[in-house]
Amino acid sequence: MKKLVLFASGSGSNVQAILDHFTNSDQIQVSLILSNNPLAGVLERAKKAQVECLVFNKFAFAEAGSIHKILQQINPDLIILAGFLWKIPNFMVTEFSEKIINIHPALLPKYGGKGMYGSHVHNAVVANQEVESGITIHYVNENYDEGAIIKQAVCNILPSDTPADVARKIHDLEQQYFPITIEKLLQ
């Protein structure tokens, strides 16, 4: 059985898509959901799916902290950042090399880096009058949004699109491509 560990900071819509996709799988399971936000909607999603979920702080995320030990015990096949906003520590990137992936709401290398997440990305796309945007699923390395690209999917941006319109288009791409890309990586 392939094991997934998911990190999320927010509502968990991408986590839900992953849970739904693998709910009846006899080959892949979500072993644990981790969140740095005690008020995150993802916690309720984990509870409903009956998947263990832990909330942690910066201390627990440090090298000597409990999250590192938990990951070592589980030894996941993939660690998935699904709307997780903290930078992954270098020691974790090294130890779980090519096992940590992230989804970014833009076509990297455009609109990546520190502070470029969620509505910040969509606002920038509209402000710069881009004609397309999309998602990038990539491996995590020591720098924000600079790991090797695994998959990109594109959507058209109309001159009349607002940041909220772009967000909806990106959300649709995330829901469509993230779970199947994870599954392909584990084959």
Buried (B, 14 or more C-beta within 10 A) or exposed (E): EBBBBBBBBBBBBBBBBBBEBBEEEEEBBBBBBBBBBEEBBBBEBBEEBEBEBBBBEEEBBEEEBBBBEBBEEBEBBBBBBBBBBEEBBEEBBEBBEEBBBBBBBBBBEBBBEEEBBBEBBBBBBBEEEBEEBBBBBBBBBEEBBBBEBBBBBEBEBEEEBEBEBBBBBBBEBBBEBBBEBBBEBBE
